[in-house]
Every structure is written in C-alpha cells, then in structure tokens.
Amino acid sequence: MQGMNEYKEVVDFKGNKIEFPSNQVQLFLFVSLYCNHCVEFLPQINVLRSKVPNIQLVLFCNGDEEEHQDLSDYFHWDFPIVFIEPENATLTYDIETFPYMILIKQHQKVFATSLTEWEKYEELLIAECAV
C-alpha cells in the first residue's frame, strides 16, 4: 500500500465521505462477517478504542447496510463502517488475512498485521498513538 493520499474518496455505508487529516493517526480494521476470528474480535474493538481514544478508527466490513447499522447500534460505535468485500480489501489494501489492521500516520502506513492475536499489538498501538 502506498501513501494514503490515494484513498481520500473513502465513503462509509451511509454515503458519508471520510476525511483523513494528516495530523491524526488512523487505524483501519478489516473484518469479514464470514470469519469466526473476525466475529470474535468485534467486541474487542471497544476495548481497543478505550485504550487509544484519539485515533481515527475506520472499520472495513463486508456486511450489508442493515448489518452495519446493527453492529454500530449494538456496540455503540461512533466511527465509520465502510463496505468492502474481502477480495477488494486484498486488491486495494493488500490485506493478507482477516481480521487485519493497518496503522497510518501522516498518510503513511506504519505497520500492518493480522489481528488473530490482537493483544500482542496493544502496547505498540498505544505507543504509536501517544507520539
């Protein structure tokens, strides 16, 4: 994945354009509702969010509009959810497996990794967001 400048036209499932300010750290999370690890990870997003509250989080998910709204309502999420099929996530963002995350600072990818054991990356995320 190159710099994030080429992804300025990301739109959430409600049709809202998502801006990516260069002075804010972004965390892109990729999940598939057909993936057991992904579904198990969903409740952990709030835990992660509480530890790095200043991060701009965007969830990329293959659910339909109703599923996205249900997830947002159930988990009380206040961040955008973007529809993406797993194949397109692989082609566009070079996603290797699901769940997956990409941390972005100043429009550049800092790191990207599978989240099957996301706890391993908590300290790294907190440190990157504190800088």
TAWO-V217538 format. One record per residue. N is the residue number from 0. BURIAL is # if it has 24 or more other ideal C-beta (glycine too) atoms within 12 Angstrom, else .. Layout:
n=N burial=BURIAL
n=N burial=BURIAL
This chain:
n=0 burial=#
n=1 burial=.
n=2 burial=.
n=3 burial=#
n=4 burial=.
n=5 burial=.
n=6 burial=#
n=7 burial=.
n=8 burial=.
n=9 burial=#
n=10 burial=.
n=11 burial=#
n=12 burial=#
n=13 burial=.
n=14 burial=.
n=15 burial=.
n=16 burial=.
n=17 burial=#
n=18 burial=.
n=19 burial=#
n=20 burial=.
n=21 burial=.
n=22 burial=.
n=23 burial=.
n=24 burial=#
n=25 burial=#
n=26 burial=#
n=27 burial=#
n=28 burial=#
n=29 burial=#
n=30 burial=#
n=31 burial=#
n=32 burial=#
n=33 burial=.
n=34 burial=#
n=35 burial=.
n=36 burial=.
n=37 burial=#
n=38 burial=.
n=39 burial=.
n=40 burial=#
n=41 burial=#
n=42 burial=.
n=43 burial=#
n=44 burial=#
n=45 burial=.
n=46 burial=.
n=47 burial=#
n=48 burial=#
n=49 burial=.
n=50 burial=#
n=51 burial=#
n=52 burial=.
n=53 burial=.
n=54 burial=#
n=55 burial=#
n=56 burial=#
n=57 burial=#
n=58 burial=#
n=59 burial=#
n=60 burial=#
n=61 burial=#
n=62 burial=#
n=63 burial=.
n=64 burial=.
n=65 burial=.
n=66 burial=.
n=67 burial=#
n=68 burial=.
n=69 burial=.
n=70 burial=#
n=71 burial=#
n=72 burial=.
n=73 burial=.
n=74 burial=.
n=75 burial=.
n=76 burial=#
n=77 burial=.
n=78 burial=#
n=79 burial=#
n=80 burial=#
n=81 burial=#
n=82 burial=#
n=83 burial=#
n=84 burial=.
n=85 burial=#
n=86 burial=.
n=87 burial=.
n=88 burial=#
n=89 burial=.
n=90 burial=.
n=91 burial=.
n=92 burial=#
n=93 burial=.
n=94 burial=#
n=95 burial=.
n=96 burial=.
n=97 burial=#
n=98 burial=#
n=99 burial=#
n=100 burial=#
n=101 burial=#
n=102 burial=#
n=103 burial=#
n=104 burial=#
n=105 burial=.
n=106 burial=#
n=107 burial=.
n=108 burial=#
n=109 burial=#
n=110 burial=.
n=111 burial=#
n=112 burial=#
n=113 burial=#
n=114 burial=#
n=115 burial=.
n=116 burial=.
n=117 burial=#
n=118 burial=.
n=119 burial=.
n=120 burial=#
n=121 burial=.
n=122 burial=.
n=123 burial=.
n=124 burial=#
n=125 burial=.
n=126 burial=.
n=127 burial=#
n=128 burial=#
n=129 burial=.
n=130 burial=.
